[in-house]
Amino acid sequence: MREKLRVFVTGAGGFIGRRLCQTLCEGGHGVVALVRDRGADSLSTLPVEIIRGDLSVPSTYADALKSCTHVVHLAGDPKYGNGVHYDQINLKFTQELIDTIKEHAPDIDRFIFASTVGAIDRVSGDSCLRPIDIDSVPAPKTDYGRSKLAAETVLRESGLPFSIVRPSQVVGPEMRIDSHVSAFVRAALRGKVVARLNWPGVLMIVHVEDLCDAIELLMLHPDAEGKTYFAAGEAISIGRIFEQAAPERRRLSVAPFIRPIKSLVGWFPFVLKSLLVPALAVDDSPLRDLGWEPKRSAIGGLDEVVRRERSRVDLLAPVDGWTLVTGAASGLGKAFAEILSEFGRKLVLVDKNDQGLRGILATNESVLRVPCDLSEPDALQKIQSRLNEENIFLSEVFSCAGFGCRGAVDRLDPARQGDVMTVNATSRVETVATFLPGMVSRRFGRIMLISSSAAFQPLPYMAVYAASNSAVLSFGEAVAEEVRGCGVQVLTVCPGGMQTNFQKSAGVRELAHEKLLSPEAVARQALAALASDKAVVMPTLRSKGMAFFARIMPRRLNAILWKRLMAKMR
């Protein structure tokens, strides 16, 4: 029978941390999870004690340490790169954690530190004929690797009982999108030049579940104390990664070009060396001698990455979760629903028009309909409750519901003007705030916010409508930047002039010979823009023109001009 532990886990809300907490809970161990606010929700389904704190403020977690038998330190900046911040995050915070343990929990059984293969790398001139092993001379090539190596030294000199694990490339469904494996897969899917070559260099791939098994083993095994281990997994060539991601593309072998210069490769820059020779091959036999054996193959782990990255770059590829469309009973929302259904999406359709909603995709069994008025205070709670009942999580959100009303502010019903702001702006903010955290934790998501060409200037006689869409535009641009690099895309769409019921419901006159685009045409243009890295798209000439003139005209003149245009034409 395995010994039951009580484990304090830092970085518990991260990719490895979440999986480790699950592994430990499945093993019957108690878990105290140190997380920042963003990571707490991802652990809500596990029987763990959540401590919202920060390693830079020991008082937020010191008391929680007292009841723990083991500490697993995962928190840090995991990106392979350079910068002065690495010493702060990876070294100083490790030292502060060690000092806090020595003061408040000096009798812990073991401190497990997650380091990296990047703490070793290769010395200059190394021909890479042998894999990196425990006797290799450390020669980290980045500030990231140097900070991890320094943290290892601090731990060894601390007097605490410890084990150090150096993982290779860790893969899994929620891995970072800027990892080497993810980046290589996307390069192949997008047909980049580097992916047209069959590189013989290798990456060592270990699945996150296997890494967590290794960490649990190091906590329990008596012979692991005071030692350092690689958890490397299985070697796979970079050319094989490209082949797995895009097998339909032909590749040129670079092996014939390497032979004449093979004796010089050891002096090449490390990045080029790792493409040409097995510079990143690692021997993890000491960990295997303890009884660790990876259960997931490198190809299997790579397949998970390929599926996720294909979903990111190809709208026709399936996504794991469901897709929410608001305003789905008519207009642009209906167009999105019908097109996304063609793409094979499982749809959650929301609209206040219950009868209209029932008529959309009536024969499609992969549709959940939620009649809901987004102007009501509990609208988002109602949607979330239905999703929870059906055990649904969202991978995509298309926020289309909206309306306007024409007239001077002092003559329009205040409540209706408030509803315009609520539906057009507030409900979008609440929708994003509700569903974005899950997307960030899963490292995948798309959010499309439908604004309007009215967002670019003040619009007398439709003041609230224009203001609400200006708010959506500003909000969407800001959130897109906040989540850049997190695997979630936020795109704000500002159409103008569509053939919908908007003009009639808002009391806006339609102009003779006015050329309006169909909602389907606008929807397809907006979906095509998701393939880019844009934060804002203007799918009609009208919206482009209004945005241009709003930028070059003085704001006062803009308001005067639009007052006259609205009074005369609309």
C-alpha positions in Angstrom: 0.0 0.0 0.0 1.4 3.4 -1.0 2.2 6.0 1.6 -0.2 8.9 1.7 1.3 12.3 1.7 0.2 15.9 2.1 1.8 17.9 -0.7 2.2 21.6 -1.1 2.3 22.4 -4.9 3.4 25.8 -6.2 2.3 26.7 -9.7 -0.7 24.4 -9.2 -2.9 26.4 -11.6 -0.4 25.8 -14.5 -0.2 23.2 -17.2 1.9 20.7 -15.2 0.5 21.8 -11.8 -3.1 21.0 -12.7 -2.2 17.5 -13.9 0.0 16.9 -10.9 -2.8 17.8 -8.5 -5.0 15.4 -10.3 -2.4 12.6 -10.2 -1.8 13.2 -6.4 -5.5 13.2 -5.7 -6.0 10.0 -7.6 -3.2 8.5 -5.5 -5.0 9.4 -2.3 -2.6 12.1 -1.3 -3.7 15.4 0.3 -2.9 18.5 -1.9 -2.4 22.1 -0.9 -2.4 24.1 -4.1 -0.8 27.5 -4.3 -2.3 29.5 -7.1 -2.9 33.0 -8.3 -6.5 34.0 -8.9 -6.6 33.0 -12.5 -5.6 29.4 -11.8 -8.0 28.7 -9.0 -11.0 27.9 -11.3 -9.1 25.1 -13.1 -8.8 23.2 -9.8 -12.4 23.6 -8.7 -13.3 20.0 -9.5 -10.5 18.5 -7.5 -10.5 17.8 -3.7 -7.6 20.2 -3.0 -7.1 23.0 -0.6 -6.6 26.1 -2.6 -4.4 28.9 -1.3 -4.5 32.1 -3.3 -1.1 33.6 -2.8 2.1 34.6 -4.4 5.7 33.3 -3.8 6.8 36.9 -3.6 4.6 37.3 -0.5 5.5 34.4 1.9 2.9 35.5 4.4 0.2 34.4 2.0 1.2 30.7 2.1 3.5 30.2 5.2 0.8 28.8 7.4 -0.4 26.4 4.8 3.1 24.8 4.7 3.0 23.7 8.3 0.7 20.8 7.7 2.6 19.5 4.6 5.0 16.6 4.4 6.3 17.4 0.9 6.7 20.4 -1.4 6.7 20.3 -5.2 8.0 23.6 -6.7 6.7 24.1 -10.2 6.1 27.8 -10.3 8.3 29.9 -12.5 8.7 31.3 -16.0 8.9 28.3 -18.2 9.7 30.1 -21.5 13.0 29.4 -23.1 14.6 32.8 -23.5 16.6 35.7 -22.0 15.8 38.6 -19.7 16.6 39.9 -16.3 13.2 38.7 -15.0 14.3 35.1 -14.9 16.5 35.6 -11.9 13.6 37.2 -10.0 11.0 34.6 -10.9 13.0 31.4 -11.1 15.8 32.0 -8.6 14.8 34.6 -6.1 11.3 33.2 -5.6 12.8 29.7 -5.1 15.2 31.1 -2.4 12.2 32.8 -0.7 10.2 29.6 -0.7 13.2 27.7 0.8 13.6 30.3 3.5 9.9 30.1 4.3 10.0 26.3 4.6 13.0 26.5 6.9 11.2 28.9 9.1 7.7 27.4 9.1 8.1 23.7 8.0 11.7 22.7 8.6 10.7 19.0 9.0 9.3 18.4 5.5 10.2 15.0 4.1 11.2 16.2 0.7 11.4 19.2 -1.6 10.9 18.3 -5.3 12.2 21.0 -7.7 11.1 21.0 -11.3 14.2 22.3 -13.3 14.8 21.8 -17.0 17.1 20.1 -19.5 17.8 23.7 -20.5 19.9 24.1 -17.3 22.5 21.8 -19.0 22.5 22.3 -22.8 25.8 21.6 -24.6 29.3 23.1 -24.2 30.9 24.7 -27.3 32.6 22.2 -29.5 30.5 19.3 -28.3 29.9 17.0 -31.3 26.8 15.6 -29.6 27.8 12.0 -30.2 26.5 11.1 -26.7 23.2 12.2 -25.1 23.2 14.6 -22.2 23.3 12.7 -18.9 23.8 13.4 -15.2 27.5 13.8 -15.7 27.3 16.4 -18.5 28.9 19.7 -17.9 26.3 22.4 -17.5 26.4 25.1 -20.2 23.0 26.7 -20.3 22.6 29.0 -23.4 19.8 31.2 -22.0 19.0 33.3 -18.9 16.1 30.8 -18.4 18.5 27.9 -18.2 21.0 29.8 -16.1 18.3 30.8 -13.6 17.1 27.2 -13.2 20.7 26.0 -12.7 21.3 28.6 -10.0 18.0 27.6 -8.3 19.2 24.0 -8.3 22.4 25.1 -6.5 20.5 27.1 -3.9 18.4 24.1 -3.1 21.4 21.7 -2.9 23.0 24.1 -0.4 19.8 24.7 1.7 20.1 21.6 3.9 16.6 20.5 3.0 15.9 17.0 1.8 15.4 17.3 -2.0 15.1 15.7 -5.4 15.5 17.6 -8.7 13.8 16.6 -11.9 14.8 18.0 -15.3 12.0 17.5 -17.8 12.5 17.7 -21.5 9.7 18.9 -23.8 6.5 18.3 -21.9 3.4 17.8 -24.1 -0.3 17.5 -23.3 -3.6 19.0 -24.3 -3.2 22.2 -22.3 0.5 22.8 -23.0 1.8 26.3 -23.8 1.4 27.4 -27.4 4.9 28.9 -27.5 6.6 25.6 -26.6 9.0 24.2 -29.2 6.8 21.4 -30.1 3.7 23.6 -30.7 5.7 26.1 -32.7 7.1 23.3 -34.9 3.7 21.8 -35.5 2.2 25.2 -36.5 5.2 25.9 -38.8 4.4 22.7 -40.6 0.6 23.3 -40.8 1.3 26.8 -42.2 3.8 25.6 -44.8 6.7 27.5 -43.4 10.1 27.1 -45.2 11.8 25.6 -42.2 9.2 22.8 -42.2 10.0 21.9 -45.8 13.2 20.3 -44.7 13.7 16.9 -43.0 15.9 18.0 -40.1 17.7 15.1 -38.3 18.0 16.9 -34.9 15.8 15.5 -32.2 13.5 16.6 -29.4 12.9 14.5 -26.3 9.2 14.4 -25.6 7.6 13.4 -22.3 3.8 13.5 -21.7 2.6 15.6 -18.8 1.0 12.5 -17.2 4.3 10.6 -17.3 6.1 13.5 -15.8 3.6 13.7 -13.0 4.1 10.0 -12.3 7.9 10.7 -12.1 7.4 13.5 -9.6 5.2 11.2 -7.4 7.9 8.5 -7.6 10.6 11.0 -6.5 8.5 12.0 -3.5 8.1 8.4 -2.4 11.3 6.6 -3.3 13.9 6.6 -0.5 16.8 6.4 -2.9 15.8 9.6 -4.7 16.7 12.0 -1.9 19.6 14.3 -2.7 19.8 13.4 -6.3 19.0 14.9 -9.7 17.2 13.1 -12.5 16.2 13.8 -16.1 12.7 12.9 -17.2 13.3 12.9 -20.9 10.8 10.4 -22.4 11.3 9.5 -26.0 13.4 11.0 -28.8 11.7 12.1 -32.0 13.3 13.9 -34.9 12.3 17.4 -35.9 11.7 16.2 -39.4 9.3 13.5 -38.0 7.4 16.2 -36.1 6.9 18.1 -39.4 5.9 14.9 -41.1 3.4 14.1 -38.4 1.8 17.5 -38.6 1.6 17.8 -42.4 2.2 14.4 -44.1 0.9 15.7 -47.4 3.9 18.0 -48.0 7.2 16.8 -49.5 10.4 17.5 -47.6 14.0 17.8 -48.6 16.5 15.8 -46.6 19.4 17.9 -45.2 21.5 14.8 -44.3 23.6 14.9 -47.5 24.5 18.5 -46.8 25.6 17.7 -43.2 28.2 15.0 -44.0 30.9 17.3 -45.5 30.7 19.6 -42.5 30.0 17.1 -39.8 33.3 17.8 -37.9 32.4 21.5 -37.6 28.8 21.1 -36.4 29.9 21.1 -32.7 30.9 24.8 -33.1 27.7 25.9 -34.7 25.2 28.1 -32.8 23.2 26.0 -30.5 19.9 26.5 -32.3 21.3 25.4 -35.6 23.2 22.5 -33.9 19.9 21.2 -32.4 18.4 21.1 -35.9 21.3 19.2 -37.5 22.4 16.7 -34.8 20.8 15.1 -31.7 22.1 17.9 -29.4 19.0 17.6 -27.2 19.1 13.8 -26.8 19.0 13.0 -23.1 19.7 9.8 -21.1 17.1 9.4 -18.3 18.1 5.8 -17.3 18.7 6.7 -13.6 15.1 7.6 -13.3 14.0 4.5 -15.1 16.2 2.5 -12.8 14.0 3.7 -9.9 11.0 2.2 -11.6 9.7 5.0 -13.9 8.6 4.0 -17.3 6.7 6.4 -19.6 3.3 5.0 -20.6 2.5 7.5 -23.4 4.5 7.4 -26.7 6.1 10.5 -28.2 3.9 10.0 -31.3 0.8 9.7 -29.2 1.7 12.9 -27.3 2.5 14.6 -30.6 -0.8 13.6 -32.1 -2.6 15.6 -29.3 -0.5 18.7 -30.1 -1.2 18.3 -33.9 -5.0 18.0 -33.3 -5.0 21.1 -31.1 -2.8 23.2 -33.4 -4.7 22.1 -36.5 -7.9 23.4 -34.8 -6.1 26.7 -34.2 -5.1 27.3 -37.8 -7.9 25.6 -39.7 -11.5 26.6 -39.0 -12.7 23.4 -40.6 -10.9 21.2 -38.1 -12.9 20.0 -35.2 -12.6 21.6 -31.8 -13.0 19.8 -28.5 -15.7 22.0 -26.9 -18.9 23.7 -28.0 -19.5 27.0 -29.8 -21.8 29.7 -28.3 -23.7 32.0 -30.7 -25.8 34.8 -29.2 -28.5 36.6 -31.3 -28.7 33.3 -33.2 -32.4 33.6 -34.3 -31.8 36.2 -37.0 -29.3 38.3 -38.9 -25.6 37.8 -38.4 -26.0 35.4 -35.5 -28.2 33.1 -37.6 -25.6 33.3 -40.5 -22.8 32.3 -38.1 -24.9 29.4 -36.7 -25.7 28.0 -40.1 -22.1 28.3 -41.3 -20.6 26.9 -38.2 -23.0 24.0 -38.3 -21.6 23.2 -41.8 -18.2 23.2 -40.2 -19.4 20.4 -37.8 -19.5 22.5 -34.7 -21.6 21.6 -31.6 -23.6 24.7 -31.0 -25.2 26.6 -28.1 -27.6 29.0 -29.6 -29.0 31.9 -27.5 -31.7 34.4 -28.4 -34.7 36.0 -26.7 -36.9 34.9 -29.6 -37.8 31.4 -28.5 -39.9 30.6 -31.6 -37.2 31.9 -33.9 -34.6 29.9 -32.1 -36.5 26.7 -32.5 -36.6 27.2 -36.2 -32.8 27.4 -36.6 -31.1 24.1 -37.5 -34.2 22.2 -36.3 -32.9 18.8 -37.5 -29.4 19.2 -36.1 -29.0 17.1 -32.9 -25.7 18.9 -31.9 -27.5 22.1 -30.9 -28.5 23.3 -27.5 -31.0 26.1 -27.6 -31.1 28.6 -24.6 -34.0 31.1 -24.9 -32.6 34.1 -23.0 -32.9 37.9 -23.0 -29.5 39.3 -22.5 -30.9 42.5 -21.0 -32.0 40.6 -17.9 -29.6 40.7 -14.9 -29.3 36.9 -14.6 -28.9 36.1 -18.3 -25.3 34.9 -18.1 -26.1 32.8 -15.0 -28.9 31.2 -16.9 -26.7 30.3 -19.8 -23.9 29.0 -17.5 -26.4 26.9 -15.6 -27.6 25.2 -18.7 -24.0 24.5 -19.8 -23.2 23.0 -16.4 -26.4 20.8 -16.6 -25.2 19.4 -19.9 -21.5 19.2 -18.8 -20.6 21.5 -21.7 -17.5 23.7 -21.9 -17.0 26.4 -24.6 -14.1 26.6 -27.0 -15.6 29.4 -29.1 -17.9 32.4 -28.5 -19.6 34.5 -31.3 -21.3 37.4 -29.5 -23.7 38.8 -32.0 -26.9 39.8 -30.1 -27.5 43.6 -30.3 -30.0 46.3 -31.2 -30.3 50.1 -31.4 -32.9 52.8 -31.2 -33.0 56.1 -33.2 -33.8 59.4 -31.6 -32.6 62.2 -29.3 -31.5 60.9 -25.9 -33.9 63.2 -24.1 -36.9 61.8 -26.0 -36.2 58.1 -25.9 -37.3 55.8 -23.1 -34.4 55.7 -20.6 -35.0 52.0 -19.8 -34.8 51.1 -23.5 -31.6 53.0 -23.9 -30.2 51.2 -20.9 -31.2 47.9 -22.5 -29.2 48.9 -25.6 -26.1 49.4 -23.5 -26.7 46.2 -21.5 -27.2 44.0 -24.5 -24.6 45.5 -26.8 -21.8 46.2 -24.3 -22.4 44.9 -20.8 -23.5 41.4 -21.9 -20.4 41.1 -24.1 -18.2 42.0 -21.2 -19.9 39.5 -18.9 -19.8 36.8 -21.6 -16.0 37.2 -22.1 -15.4 37.4 -18.3 -17.4 34.3 -17.8 -16.0 32.0 -20.4 -12.4 33.4 -21.1 -10.8 31.9 -17.9 -11.7 28.3 -19.1 -10.3 29.0 -22.5 -7.0 30.4 -21.1 -6.6 27.4 -18.8 -7.1 25.0 -21.7 -4.8 27.1 -23.9 -7.4 27.2 -26.7 -10.3 29.5 -27.6 -11.9 31.9 -30.0 -14.0 34.9 -29.1 -15.6 37.0 -31.8 -17.3 40.3 -30.6 -19.6 41.9 -33.1 -19.4 45.7 -32.9 -20.4 48.1 -35.7 -19.0 50.8 -38.0 -20.9 53.1 -35.6 -18.1 52.5 -33.1 -15.7 54.9 -34.8 -17.4 58.2 -34.2 -20.1 59.8 -32.0 -23.5 59.4 -33.7 -26.1 62.0 -32.7 -29.6 60.5 -32.7 -28.1 57.1 -32.1 -25.9 58.1 -29.3 -26.3 55.1 -27.0 -26.0 52.6 -29.9 -22.7 54.2 -31.1 -21.4 54.5 -27.6 -22.1 50.8 -26.8 -20.3 49.7 -29.9 -17.3 52.0 -29.2 -17.1 50.3 -25.8 -17.1 46.9 -27.4 -14.4 47.9 -29.8 -12.1 49.3 -27.1 -12.8 46.3 -24.8 -12.2 43.7 -27.6 -8.9 45.3 -28.6 -7.7 45.5 -25.0 -8.6 41.8 -24.2 -7.0 40.6 -27.4 -3.7 42.1 -26.2 -4.2 40.8 -22.7 -4.5 37.2 -23.9 -1.9 37.3 -26.7 0.3 34.2 -26.4 -2.3 32.4 -24.2 -3.8 30.4 -27.1 -7.0 32.4 -27.2 -7.9 34.7 -30.1 -10.2 37.7 -29.6 -11.4 39.3 -32.8 -13.7 42.4 -32.9 -15.8 42.7 -36.1 -17.1 46.1 -37.1 -19.5 45.6 -40.1 -21.6 48.3 -41.6 -24.6 48.1 -43.9 -26.1 44.6 -43.7 -29.4 43.2 -44.9 -31.0 42.5 -41.5 -33.9 43.7 -39.4 -31.7 46.2 -37.6 -32.9 49.3 -39.6 -36.6 48.5 -39.1 -36.3 47.6 -35.4 -34.1 50.7 -34.6 -36.3 53.1 -36.6 -33.6 53.9 -39.1 -34.6 54.8 -42.7 -33.3 52.7 -45.5 -31.8 54.6 -48.3 -32.8 54.1 -51.9 -30.2 52.2 -53.9 -28.3 51.5 -50.7 -26.1 48.4 -51.3 -26.1 46.2 -48.2 -24.2 43.0 -47.8 -25.9 39.8 -46.7 -25.2 38.5 -43.2 -23.8 35.4 -44.7 -21.2 37.3 -46.7 -20.2 39.3 -43.6 -20.0 36.1 -41.5 -17.8 34.4 -44.1 -15.4 37.4 -44.2 -15.3 37.6 -40.4 -14.5 33.9 -40.2 -11.8 34.2 -42.8 -10.2 36.9 -40.6 -9.8 34.4 -37.8 -7.0 32.8 -39.8 -5.0 36.1 -39.3 -3.6 37.5 -36.2 -5.8 40.6 -36.4 -7.6 42.1 -33.4 -10.1 44.1 -35.4 -11.6 43.5 -38.8 -13.9 45.8 -40.9 -15.6 43.5 -43.5 -17.4 46.3 -45.4 -16.3 49.3 -47.4 -18.6 51.5 -45.3 -16.9 50.5 -42.1 -13.5 51.0 -43.5 -14.5 54.4 -44.8 -16.1 55.5 -41.5 -13.0 54.4 -39.6 -10.7 56.3 -42.0 -12.6 59.6 -41.7 -12.9 59.2 -38.0 -9.1 59.1 -37.7 -8.4 62.1 -39.9 -11.3 64.5 -38.8 -11.4 66.5 -35.6 -13.8 65.0 -33.1 -15.9 68.1 -32.9 -16.3 68.3 -36.7 -17.0 64.6 -36.8 -20.0 65.0 -34.4 -21.3 68.0 -36.3 -21.1 66.2 -39.6 -22.8 63.1 -38.3 -25.6 65.1 -36.7 -26.4 66.6 -40.1 -26.2 63.2 -41.9 -28.3 61.4 -39.4 -31.0 64.2 -39.4 -31.1 64.3 -43.2 -30.6 60.7 -44.2 -31.5 58.4 -41.3 
